[in-house]
Amino acid sequence: MQQSDILRQQLAEERRLTGLAALLLLVDDYAGYKQGTESALPGLWRWMDNLKEALQDGGNIKEFVQNAEACPLDLLGVIDAEAKGTAKKVVQ
């Protein structure tokens, strides 16, 4: 096995571990949000809870999509706002 193949495998493993760590941090943050403790992304979790409720109420995807199109809130905007708020807390 060549050195470049070994390095490529190591990089792939590091990416998998980084992804897993990020996923675990998100799960931990959501669990904290649900328990009422401070969360890094409360706006995102509210959005996800609203999504879950909308899908559970009627289970009608078409109705949910129509409601989502009428809503001015966009997921990337929520994530961006949460990230900026978290950065301000860290700096202070």
N, CA, C and O atoms as a MOPAC input file, in Angstrom:
PM7 MOZYME 1SCF
protein

 N      0.84800 1    -1.17500 1     0.00000 1
 C      0.00000 1     0.00000 1     0.00000 1
 C      0.89300 1     1.23800 1     0.00000 1
 O      1.85000 1     1.33000 1     0.76900 1
 N      0.56600 1     2.17900 1    -0.86800 1
 C      1.36400 1     3.38000 1    -0.97200 1
 C      1.01900 1     4.36800 1     0.13700 1
 O     -0.05500 1     4.31600 1     0.73600 1
 N      1.96000 1     5.26200 1     0.38600 1
 C      1.76700 1     6.25100 1     1.44100 1
 C      0.56200 1     7.15000 1     1.14900 1
 O     -0.15900 1     7.53200 1     2.07000 1
 N      0.34100 1     7.48700 1    -0.11700 1
 C     -0.79800 1     8.34000 1    -0.46300 1
 C     -2.12800 1     7.63900 1    -0.15300 1
 O     -3.09100 1     8.29000 1     0.25300 1
 N     -2.18100 1     6.32800 1    -0.34200 1
 C     -3.39000 1     5.57400 1    -0.00800 1
 C     -3.63500 1     5.56700 1     1.49600 1
 O     -4.77300 1     5.68200 1     1.95000 1
 N     -2.57200 1     5.43300 1     2.25300 1
 C     -2.68400 1     5.44200 1     3.71300 1
 C     -3.17600 1     6.80500 1     4.18900 1
 O     -4.06600 1     6.88700 1     5.03600 1
 N     -2.59800 1     7.86900 1     3.64700 1
 C     -3.02200 1     9.22100 1     4.02700 1
 C     -4.48000 1     9.47200 1     3.65100 1
 O     -5.21600 1    10.11200 1     4.40200 1
 N     -4.89500 1     8.97200 1     2.49400 1
 C     -6.27600 1     9.13100 1     2.05000 1
 C     -7.23300 1     8.41200 1     3.00100 1
 O     -8.30300 1     8.93400 1     3.31700 1
 N     -6.85900 1     7.23500 1     3.45100 1
 C     -7.68100 1     6.48800 1     4.40000 1
 C     -7.74400 1     7.19000 1     5.75400 1
 O     -8.80000 1     7.23800 1     6.38600 1
 N     -6.61700 1     7.72900 1     6.19400 1
 C     -6.60100 1     8.45400 1     7.46300 1
 C     -7.48300 1     9.69500 1     7.39900 1
 O     -8.20400 1     9.99500 1     8.35000 1
 N     -7.42900 1    10.40900 1     6.29400 1
 C     -8.25500 1    11.59700 1     6.11900 1
 C     -9.74400 1    11.23400 1     6.11200 1
 O    -10.56300 1    11.93900 1     6.70200 1
 N    -10.08200 1    10.14600 1     5.45000 1
 C    -11.47600 1     9.69900 1     5.41600 1
 C    -11.95200 1     9.33500 1     6.82200 1
 O    -13.08600 1     9.64000 1     7.19400 1
 N    -11.10300 1     8.69400 1     7.59000 1
 C    -11.45200 1     8.33100 1     8.96900 1
 C    -11.63200 1     9.57100 1     9.83600 1
 O    -12.55400 1     9.63400 1    10.64900 1
 N    -10.76000 1    10.54800 1     9.66800 1
 C    -10.87300 1    11.79500 1    10.43000 1
 C    -12.17100 1    12.51800 1    10.08900 1
 O    -12.81800 1    13.07700 1    10.97400 1
 N    -12.55400 1    12.51300 1     8.83000 1
 C    -13.81000 1    13.14800 1     8.42000 1
 C    -15.00500 1    12.44200 1     9.04900 1
 O    -15.94300 1    13.09600 1     9.50600 1
 N    -14.97700 1    11.12500 1     9.07500 1
 C    -16.07200 1    10.37900 1     9.70200 1
 C    -16.17300 1    10.70000 1    11.18900 1
 O    -17.27000 1    10.90200 1    11.71000 1
 N    -15.04100 1    10.74800 1    11.86500 1
 C    -15.04400 1    11.05600 1    13.29100 1
 C    -15.50700 1    12.48300 1    13.55900 1
 O    -16.23000 1    12.73200 1    14.52400 1
 N    -15.09400 1    13.41800 1    12.70900 1
 C    -15.52600 1    14.80500 1    12.85800 1
 C    -17.03400 1    14.91700 1    12.65800 1
 O    -17.71200 1    15.61500 1    13.41100 1
 N    -17.55300 1    14.23900 1    11.65800 1
 C    -18.99100 1    14.23600 1    11.41100 1
 C    -19.76100 1    13.63300 1    12.56800 1
 O    -20.80600 1    14.15500 1    12.95800 1
 N    -19.26400 1    12.55100 1    13.11500 1
 C    -19.90400 1    11.90600 1    14.25700 1
 C    -19.88600 1    12.81900 1    15.47600 1
 O    -20.88300 1    12.92500 1    16.19100 1
 N    -18.76100 1    13.47600 1    15.71300 1
 C    -18.66700 1    14.40700 1    16.84700 1
 C    -19.64600 1    15.56500 1    16.68700 1
 O    -20.29200 1    15.97000 1    17.65300 1
 N    -19.75900 1    16.09900 1    15.47200 1
 C    -20.70100 1    17.19400 1    15.21900 1
 C    -22.13500 1    16.73000 1    15.44900 1
 O    -22.93800 1    17.45200 1    16.03800 1
 N    -22.44900 1    15.54500 1    14.99100 1
 C    -23.78600 1    15.00100 1    15.19100 1
 C    -24.09800 1    14.82500 1    16.67300 1
 O    -25.19600 1    15.15100 1    17.12100 1
 N    -23.14500 1    14.31500 1    17.42400 1
 C    -23.34800 1    14.13500 1    18.86500 1
 C    -23.52700 1    15.47100 1    19.58000 1
 O    -24.32600 1    15.57200 1    20.51200 1
 N    -22.79300 1    16.49200 1    19.15500 1
 C    -22.95900 1    17.82200 1    19.74900 1
 C    -24.34800 1    18.38900 1    19.45400 1
 O    -24.96000 1    19.01700 1    20.31800 1
 N    -24.84100 1    18.16800 1    18.24100 1
 C    -26.19000 1    18.62300 1    17.89800 1
 C    -27.24800 1    17.89400 1    18.72600 1
 O    -28.19300 1    18.51400 1    19.21300 1
 N    -27.09100 1    16.59800 1    18.88200 1
 C    -28.04100 1    15.81800 1    19.68900 1
 C    -28.02000 1    16.29900 1    21.13400 1
 O    -29.07300 1    16.44100 1    21.75500 1
 N    -26.83500 1    16.54900 1    21.67000 1
 C    -26.71200 1    17.03100 1    23.04100 1
 C    -27.35000 1    18.41500 1    23.19300 1
 O    -28.02300 1    18.68000 1    24.19000 1
 N    -27.14500 1    19.29200 1    22.21500 1
 C    -27.72100 1    20.63000 1    22.28600 1
 C    -29.24200 1    20.55400 1    22.22600 1
 O    -29.92200 1    21.28100 1    22.95000 1
 N    -29.78500 1    19.68900 1    21.37700 1
 C    -31.24100 1    19.54200 1    21.27500 1
 C    -31.81400 1    18.97100 1    22.57000 1
 O    -32.86100 1    19.41500 1    23.04100 1
 N    -31.12500 1    17.99000 1    23.14200 1
 C    -31.59400 1    17.41900 1    24.40900 1
 C    -31.60200 1    18.48600 1    25.50100 1
 O    -32.53600 1    18.54700 1    26.30000 1
 N    -30.57800 1    19.31900 1    25.54000 1
 C    -30.54300 1    20.41400 1    26.51300 1
 C    -31.66800 1    21.40600 1    26.28100 1
 O    -32.27700 1    21.89400 1    27.23300 1
 N    -31.94300 1    21.70600 1    25.02100 1
 C    -33.04400 1    22.61900 1    24.68500 1
 C    -34.37500 1    22.05000 1    25.17900 1
 O    -35.18700 1    22.77500 1    25.75400 1
 N    -34.59600 1    20.77000 1    24.95800 1
 C    -35.85100 1    20.13800 1    25.37700 1
 C    -35.97900 1    20.09800 1    26.89800 1
 O    -37.09000 1    20.10000 1    27.42700 1
 N    -34.84600 1    20.06200 1    27.60300 1
 C    -34.86500 1    20.03000 1    29.06900 1
 C    -34.93100 1    21.43400 1    29.66300 1
 O    -35.07900 1    21.58700 1    30.87600 1
 N    -34.82300 1    22.45500 1    28.82000 1
 C    -34.92800 1    23.82600 1    29.29600 1
 C    -33.61500 1    24.47800 1    29.66700 1
 O    -33.60800 1    25.58200 1    30.21100 1
 N    -32.51100 1    23.82500 1    29.38800 1
 C    -31.20900 1    24.43700 1    29.67200 1
 C    -30.78500 1    25.29600 1    28.47800 1
 O    -31.43200 1    25.27800 1    27.43000 1
 N    -29.70300 1    26.03900 1    28.64300 1
 C    -29.23000 1    26.91900 1    27.57100 1
 C    -28.79900 1    26.09100 1    26.36100 1
 O    -28.14000 1    25.05900 1    26.48100 1
 N    -29.19500 1    26.58400 1    25.20600 1
 C    -28.89300 1    25.89900 1    23.95300 1
 C    -28.15100 1    26.85300 1    23.03300 1
 O    -28.37000 1    28.06300 1    23.07700 1
 N    -27.28100 1    26.31400 1    22.20700 1
 C    -26.55600 1    27.14100 1    21.24300 1
 C    -27.42500 1    27.49200 1    20.03600 1
 O    -27.17900 1    28.49700 1    19.36800 1
 N    -28.43800 1    26.67400 1    19.75200 1
 C    -29.26300 1    26.86600 1    18.56100 1
 C    -30.76200 1    26.79400 1    18.86600 1
 O    -31.45800 1    25.98000 1    18.25900 1
 N    -31.28100 1    27.61100 1    19.78000 1
 C    -32.69300 1    27.48600 1    20.14200 1
 C    -33.64600 1    27.79100 1    18.98900 1
 O    -34.70800 1    27.17600 1    18.89700 1
 N    -33.29200 1    28.72300 1    18.11400 1
 C    -34.14600 1    29.03600 1    16.97200 1
 C    -34.29000 1    27.86000 1    16.02600 1
 O    -35.37700 1    27.60400 1    15.50800 1
 N    -33.20500 1    27.15000 1    15.80100 1
 C    -33.23600 1    25.96000 1    14.94700 1
 C    -34.12200 1    24.89000 1    15.56200 1
 O    -34.90800 1    24.25300 1    14.86000 1
 N    -34.00000 1    24.69000 1    16.86900 1
 C    -34.79900 1    23.64400 1    17.52100 1
 C    -36.27600 1    24.00600 1    17.54500 1
 O    -37.12400 1    23.12300 1    17.41100 1
 N    -36.60700 1    25.29000 1    17.71200 1
 C    -38.01700 1    25.71500 1    17.63400 1
 C    -38.57000 1    25.43100 1    16.25100 1
 O    -39.68700 1    24.93600 1    16.10500 1
 N    -37.76300 1    25.75400 1    15.21900 1
 C    -38.17700 1    25.50400 1    13.84400 1
 C    -38.41500 1    24.01100 1    13.62600 1
 O    -39.40900 1    23.61900 1    13.01500 1
 N    -37.50800 1    23.18700 1    14.12300 1
 C    -37.66500 1    21.74200 1    13.95900 1
 C    -38.87900 1    21.22100 1    14.71900 1
 O    -39.58300 1    20.34400 1    14.21900 1
 N    -39.13900 1    21.74300 1    15.91900 1
 C    -40.32200 1    21.34300 1    16.66900 1
 C    -41.59300 1    21.73000 1    15.92100 1
 O    -42.55500 1    20.96400 1    15.88300 1
 N    -41.59400 1    22.93000 1    15.32200 1
 C    -42.75100 1    23.35300 1    14.53300 1
 C    -42.94800 1    22.45300 1    13.31600 1
 O    -44.07800 1    22.10900 1    12.96900 1
 N    -41.86100 1    22.07800 1    12.67900 1
 C    -41.92400 1    21.15700 1    11.54900 1
 C    -42.51600 1    19.82500 1    11.98000 1
 O    -43.40500 1    19.28600 1    11.32000 1
 N    -42.02300 1    19.30500 1    13.07900 1
 C    -42.51400 1    18.02200 1    13.59600 1
 C    -44.01500 1    18.09300 1    13.90400 1
 O    -44.76800 1    17.18500 1    13.55300 1
 N    -44.44200 1    19.17100 1    14.55700 1
 C    -45.86000 1    19.32600 1    14.89100 1
 C    -46.71300 1    19.44400 1    13.63500 1
 O    -47.79400 1    18.86000 1    13.55700 1
 N    -46.22900 1    20.19700 1    12.65200 1
 C    -46.98900 1    20.37700 1    11.42000 1
 C    -47.16900 1    19.05100 1    10.68400 1
 O    -48.22600 1    18.79400 1    10.10800 1
 N    -46.15200 1    18.22600 1    10.70500 1
 C    -46.24100 1    16.93500 1    10.02600 1
 C    -47.08500 1    15.94000 1    10.81700 1
 O    -47.72100 1    15.06500 1    10.22900 1
 N    -47.09700 1    16.06400 1    12.14400 1
 C    -47.86700 1    15.13300 1    12.96200 1
 C    -49.35100 1    15.48600 1    12.98600 1
 O    -50.19700 1    14.59300 1    13.02500 1
 N    -49.67600 1    16.78200 1    12.96500 1
 C    -51.06900 1    17.19400 1    13.09000 1
 C    -51.94500 1    16.54900 1    12.03300 1
 O    -52.92500 1    15.87800 1    12.35600 1
 N    -51.59600 1    16.75000 1    10.77600 1
 C    -52.41900 1    16.18500 1     9.71500 1
 C    -51.68400 1    15.12500 1     8.92800 1
 O    -52.29000 1    14.28900 1     8.25800 1
 N    -50.38300 1    15.17200 1     9.01900 1
 C    -49.57600 1    14.24500 1     8.24700 1
 C    -49.61700 1    14.53900 1     6.75600 1
 O    -49.16600 1    13.72600 1     5.94900 1
 N    -50.14900 1    15.68700 1     6.38800 1
 C    -50.30100 1    16.03300 1     4.99000 1
 C    -49.10800 1    16.86000 1     4.53900 1
 O    -48.98400 1    18.03000 1     4.90000 1
 N    -48.24400 1    16.26100 1     3.76100 1
 C    -47.03000 1    16.93100 1     3.30600 1
 C    -47.37500 1    18.12200 1     2.40800 1
 O    -46.75000 1    19.17700 1     2.51700 1
 N    -48.36300 1    17.96200 1     1.52600 1
 C    -48.73100 1    19.05100 1     0.61900 1
 C    -49.18000 1    20.28500 1     1.41200 1
 O    -48.79400 1    21.40700 1     1.08700 1
 N    -49.98800 1    20.07600 1     2.44000 1
 C    -50.45100 1    21.18400 1     3.27800 1
 C    -49.27800 1    21.83700 1     4.00300 1
 O    -49.21700 1    23.06000 1     4.12400 1
 N    -48.34600 1    21.01100 1     4.48600 1
 C    -47.17900 1    21.55800 1     5.17100 1
 C    -46.34500 1    22.42000 1     4.22800 1
 O    -45.89200 1    23.49900 1     4.60800 1
 N    -46.14300 1    21.94900 1     3.00900 1
 C    -45.33800 1    22.69700 1     2.03700 1
 C    -46.00400 1    24.03100 1     1.72700 1
 O    -45.32400 1    25.05200 1     1.62300 1
 N    -47.32200 1    24.03200 1     1.57900 1
 C    -48.02900 1    25.28400 1     1.30700 1
 C    -47.86300 1    26.26100 1     2.47000 1
 O    -47.64400 1    27.45300 1     2.25400 1
 N    -47.96600 1    25.76200 1     3.69000 1
 C    -47.78300 1    26.61600 1     4.86200 1
 C    -46.34100 1    27.11000 1     4.95200 1
 O    -46.09700 1    28.25900 1     5.31900 1
 N    -45.40100 1    26.25400 1     4.62200 1
 C    -43.99000 1    26.62700 1     4.69400 1
 C    -43.66100 1    27.70000 1     3.66000 1
 O    -42.85000 1    28.58700 1     3.92700 1
 N    -44.27900 1    27.62800 1     2.49200 1
 C    -44.03400 1    28.63100 1     1.46100 1
 C    -44.56900 1    29.99100 1     1.88800 1
 O    -44.00600 1    31.02200 1     1.51900 1
 N    -45.64300 1    30.00100 1     2.65600 1
 C    -46.22700 1    31.25600 1     3.11600 1
 C    -45.44300 1    31.85600 1     4.27900 1
 O    -45.57500 1    33.04400 1     4.57400 1
 N    -44.64000 1    31.04800 1     4.92800 1
 C    -43.87700 1    31.48700 1     6.09600 1
 C    -42.60200 1    32.19900 1     5.64000 1
 O    -41.86100 1    31.65800 1     4.82000 1
 N    -42.33300 1    33.40500 1     6.15600 1
 C    -41.13800 1    34.13500 1     5.72400 1
 C    -39.85200 1    33.58300 1     6.34400 1
 O    -38.75500 1    33.97400 1     5.94500 1
 N    -39.98000 1    32.69100 1     7.30100 1
 C    -38.81300 1    32.15600 1     7.99000 1
 C    -38.09200 1    31.14200 1     7.10600 1
 O    -38.71700 1    30.22500 1     6.57300 1
 N    -36.80100 1    31.30300 1     6.95100 1
 C    -36.03900 1    30.31300 1     6.20200 1
 C    -35.00800 1    29.67900 1     7.13000 1
 O    -34.45500 1    30.33900 1     8.00900 1
 N    -34.76500 1    28.41500 1     6.92400 1
 C    -33.88600 1    27.65600 1     7.80500 1
 C    -32.47500 1    28.23200 1     7.84400 1
 O    -31.87600 1    28.32200 1     8.91600 1
 N    -31.94200 1    28.61800 1     6.70400 1
 C    -30.58300 1    29.16500 1     6.69400 1
 C    -30.51900 1    30.47700 1     7.45400 1
 O    -29.51000 1    30.77700 1     8.09200 1
 N    -31.58700 1    31.26000 1     7.39000 1
 C    -31.63400 1    32.50100 1     8.16000 1
 C    -31.62300 1    32.23200 1     9.65000 1
 O    -30.97500 1    32.94900 1    10.41200 1
 N    -32.34400 1    31.19500 1    10.07100 1
 C    -32.36600 1    30.82200 1    11.49100 1
 C    -30.97700 1    30.38100 1    11.93200 1
 O    -30.48800 1    30.81100 1    12.97600 1
 N    -30.34900 1    29.53100 1    11.14500 1
 C    -29.01500 1    29.03300 1    11.50500 1
 C    -28.02100 1    30.18800 1    11.55900 1
 O    -27.20700 1    30.26400 1    12.47900 1
 N    -28.08300 1    31.09400 1    10.57200 1
 C    -27.16900 1    32.23500 1    10.54200 1
 C    -27.36100 1    33.12600 1    11.76800 1
 O    -26.38600 1    33.54600 1    12.39200 1
 N    -28.61600 1    33.41300 1    12.11200 1
 C    -28.89500 1    34.25600 1    13.27700 1
 C    -28.42000 1    33.59400 1    14.56200 1
 O    -27.85600 1    34.25700 1    15.43200 1
 N    -28.64600 1    32.29500 1    14.68300 1
 C    -28.20200 1    31.57500 1    15.87500 1
 C    -26.68400 1    31.57200 1    15.97800 1
 O    -26.13100 1    31.74200 1    17.06400 1
 N    -26.01700 1    31.38100 1    14.85700 1
 C    -24.55600 1    31.35600 1    14.87000 1
 C    -23.99900 1    32.72400 1    15.27600 1
 O    -23.03100 1    32.79900 1    16.03300 1
 N    -24.60300 1    33.79700 1    14.77800 1
 C    -24.13400 1    35.13500 1    15.13800 1
 C    -24.37600 1    35.41700 1    16.60900 1
 O    -23.53300 1    36.01400 1    17.27800 1
 N    -25.53000 1    34.99000 1    17.11700 1
 C    -25.82800 1    35.18400 1    18.53900 1
 C    -24.88400 1    34.40500 1    19.42800 1
 O    -24.44800 1    34.90800 1    20.46300 1
 N    -24.56000 1    33.17300 1    19.03300 1
 C    -23.64600 1    32.35000 1    19.80200 1
 C    -22.25300 1    32.95500 1    19.79100 1
 O    -21.55700 1    32.94500 1    20.80600 1
 N    -21.84300 1    33.48900 1    18.63100 1
 C    -20.51700 1    34.10900 1    18.53500 1
 C    -20.43300 1    35.32800 1    19.45600 1
 O    -19.40300 1    35.55600 1    20.09000 1
 N    -21.50300 1    36.10500 1    19.53000 1
 C    -21.49700 1    37.27600 1    20.41500 1
 C    -21.37700 1    36.86000 1    21.87400 1
 O    -20.69000 1    37.52800 1    22.64700 1
 N    -22.03400 1    35.76700 1    22.26600 1
 C    -21.94900 1    35.28400 1    23.64800 1
 C    -20.53200 1    34.85700 1    23.97900 1
 O    -20.04300 1    35.10800 1    25.08100 1
 N    -19.87000 1    34.21000 1    23.02600 1
 C    -18.50700 1    33.72600 1    23.25600 1
 C    -17.55100 1    34.88800 1    23.43200 1
 O    -16.66400 1    34.84300 1    24.28500 1
 N    -17.72500 1    35.93500 1    22.62600 1
 C    -16.84000 1    37.10200 1    22.67000 1
 C    -17.01900 1    37.84900 1    23.98600 1
 O    -16.04600 1    38.34500 1    24.55400 1
 N    -18.24900 1    37.93400 1    24.47100 1
 C    -18.50200 1    38.65300 1    25.71200 1
 C    -17.98100 1    37.84600 1    26.84500 1
 O    -18.08600 1    38.26100 1    27.99900 1

